[in-house]
Amino acid sequence: MTGVFETCRFRKDSFVVLMEPGARNGFSPKRANAKEGTLRFLTITKGKENGAMPPPEMIEAVEKLADQATKDGTLVMRGGLYPSAAGGAKVRILKGQLQVLDGPFTEAKEVIGGFAIFEYGSREQALAAAKSFMELSRKHWPEWEGEIEIRQMWSPDDDFPQAND
């Protein structure tokens, strides 16, 4: 698919959309590879950072789960993250000044360990999948403590949800 990426800088919630040549100001928004009747969800896995990688049994179980999600067409993209000490950095604005902080992020209670983007027919399906993943964690990495945050992804084709909806 050809196009350019445009970033929203004017909304409270930041997002990136793929823009295709078309109608509005020379571009019309398209959600890349979206299936009709599906919603996209970003899942963010967070936990306390101890610098350790998951045990091999956990990695194997996650790979099996990812293979199945790929086969059934729900997995769009995923990625695990190295500990923040391995090249991690934060760029922030504080009191009008840019700051760059190199990892590890010792002040953080939790860090993002991985993410995935899925397409499901409902929020309930996204919750069920997150629970399944957390059950794998409980079984194969019982000492790990963390959470999965599930966020529905906004598309330019959607009505933007209001704060009180």
C-alpha positions as CSV (number, residue, x, y, z in Angstrom):
1,M,0.0,0.0,0.0
2,T,1.4,3.4,-1.0
3,G,0.9,6.5,1.1
4,V,2.4,8.7,3.7
5,F,2.2,8.6,7.5
6,E,0.6,11.6,9.2
7,T,0.8,12.2,12.9
8,C,-2.0,14.0,14.8
9,R,-0.5,16.8,17.0
10,F,-3.8,18.5,17.8
11,R,-5.7,15.8,19.7
12,K,-5.4,14.9,23.3
13,D,-4.7,11.2,22.3
14,S,-1.9,10.9,19.8
15,F,-2.1,8.6,16.9
16,V,-0.5,7.8,13.5
17,V,-2.6,7.0,10.5
18,L,-1.7,5.8,7.0
19,M,-3.0,8.4,4.4
20,E,-3.8,7.4,0.8
21,P,-4.0,9.8,-2.1
22,G,-7.6,10.9,-2.4
23,A,-10.3,13.4,-1.7
24,R,-9.7,15.6,1.4
25,N,-6.8,18.0,0.9
26,G,-5.3,15.5,-1.5
27,F,-5.5,12.7,1.1
28,S,-8.2,10.4,2.5
29,P,-7.6,8.3,5.6
30,K,-7.6,4.5,5.3
31,R,-7.0,2.0,8.0
32,A,-4.4,-0.4,6.6
33,N,-5.6,-3.9,6.1
34,A,-8.6,-3.5,8.4
35,K,-11.3,-6.2,8.1
36,E,-14.9,-5.1,7.9
37,G,-16.8,-5.3,11.2
38,T,-13.6,-5.4,13.4
39,L,-12.2,-3.1,16.0
40,R,-8.5,-2.7,16.5
41,F,-7.1,-3.0,20.0
42,L,-3.6,-2.2,21.3
43,T,-2.6,-4.4,24.2
44,I,0.3,-3.1,26.3
45,T,2.0,-5.5,28.8
46,K,3.4,-3.8,31.8
47,G,5.2,-5.0,34.8
48,K,8.0,-4.4,37.3
49,E,11.3,-4.3,35.6
50,N,13.8,-6.8,37.0
51,G,16.1,-7.0,33.9
52,A,15.2,-10.7,33.4
53,M,13.8,-12.1,30.2
54,P,10.8,-14.5,30.4
55,P,11.6,-18.2,30.9
56,P,11.8,-20.3,27.8
57,E,8.5,-22.0,28.6
58,M,6.8,-18.6,28.6
59,I,8.3,-17.6,25.3
60,E,7.3,-20.9,23.7
61,A,3.7,-20.5,25.0
62,V,3.5,-17.0,23.7
63,E,4.8,-18.1,20.3
64,K,2.1,-20.8,20.1
65,L,-0.5,-18.2,21.0
66,A,0.8,-15.7,18.5
67,D,0.9,-18.4,15.8
68,Q,-2.8,-19.3,16.5
69,A,-3.8,-15.6,16.4
70,T,-2.0,-15.1,13.1
71,K,-3.8,-18.2,11.6
72,D,-7.2,-16.9,12.8
73,G,-6.4,-13.4,11.4
74,T,-6.7,-11.5,14.7
75,L,-3.1,-10.6,15.2
76,V,-2.0,-7.5,13.3
77,M,1.4,-6.8,14.9
78,R,3.3,-7.6,18.1
79,G,6.6,-7.0,19.8
80,G,8.4,-7.7,23.0
81,L,10.8,-5.1,24.5
82,Y,14.2,-5.5,26.0
83,P,14.8,-4.2,29.5
84,S,15.1,-0.4,29.6
85,A,18.8,-0.7,30.5
86,A,19.4,-2.2,27.1
87,G,19.3,0.9,25.0
88,G,16.1,2.4,26.5
89,A,15.6,6.1,26.6
90,K,12.9,8.7,27.4
91,V,12.6,12.1,25.7
92,R,10.4,14.4,27.7
93,I,9.5,18.1,28.0
94,L,9.6,19.4,31.6
95,K,9.1,23.1,32.3
96,G,9.6,23.8,28.6
97,Q,13.0,22.0,28.4
98,L,13.7,18.9,26.5
99,Q,15.3,16.1,28.5
100,V,16.8,12.8,27.5
101,L,16.9,10.1,30.1
102,D,18.7,6.9,29.5
103,G,17.5,3.6,30.9
104,P,17.2,1.8,33.2
105,F,14.2,3.7,34.5
106,T,14.6,3.2,38.2
107,E,11.9,5.7,39.1
108,A,9.3,3.8,37.2
109,K,7.0,1.5,39.1
110,E,6.2,-0.4,35.9
111,V,7.6,-0.4,32.4
112,I,6.1,-1.6,29.1
113,G,7.4,-5.1,28.3
114,G,5.6,-5.7,25.1
115,F,2.7,-4.8,22.9
116,A,0.3,-6.3,20.3
117,I,-2.3,-5.0,17.9
118,F,-5.3,-7.2,17.4
119,E,-8.5,-7.0,15.4
120,Y,-11.6,-8.4,17.2
121,G,-15.3,-8.0,16.8
122,S,-15.8,-6.7,20.3
123,R,-14.2,-5.4,23.4
124,E,-15.3,-8.6,25.1
125,Q,-13.2,-10.7,22.7
126,A,-10.2,-8.4,23.4
127,L,-10.7,-9.0,27.2
128,A,-10.9,-12.7,26.7
129,A,-7.7,-12.8,24.7
130,A,-5.9,-10.7,27.4
131,K,-7.1,-13.0,30.1
132,S,-5.8,-16.0,28.1
133,F,-2.4,-14.4,27.8
134,M,-2.3,-13.6,31.5
135,E,-3.1,-17.2,32.3
136,L,-0.1,-18.2,30.3
137,S,2.0,-15.8,32.4
138,R,0.6,-17.2,35.7
139,K,1.3,-20.8,34.5
140,H,4.8,-20.3,32.9
141,W,6.2,-17.3,34.8
142,P,4.5,-17.4,38.2
143,E,6.9,-15.0,39.9
144,W,6.0,-12.2,37.3
145,E,3.5,-9.6,38.3
146,G,2.0,-7.2,35.9
147,E,-0.9,-6.2,33.8
148,I,-2.2,-5.8,30.3
149,E,-3.7,-2.5,29.3
150,I,-6.3,-2.8,26.5
151,R,-7.0,0.3,24.4
152,Q,-9.3,0.5,21.4
153,M,-7.5,2.2,18.5
154,W,-9.1,5.2,16.9
155,S,-9.3,5.4,13.1
156,P,-10.1,8.5,11.1
157,D,-13.1,6.6,9.8
158,D,-14.5,6.4,13.4
159,D,-16.4,8.9,15.4
160,F,-13.9,10.2,18.0
161,P,-15.2,9.2,21.4
162,Q,-15.9,12.0,23.8
163,A,-14.6,11.9,27.4
164,N,-18.0,11.4,28.9
165,D,-19.2,8.7,26.4
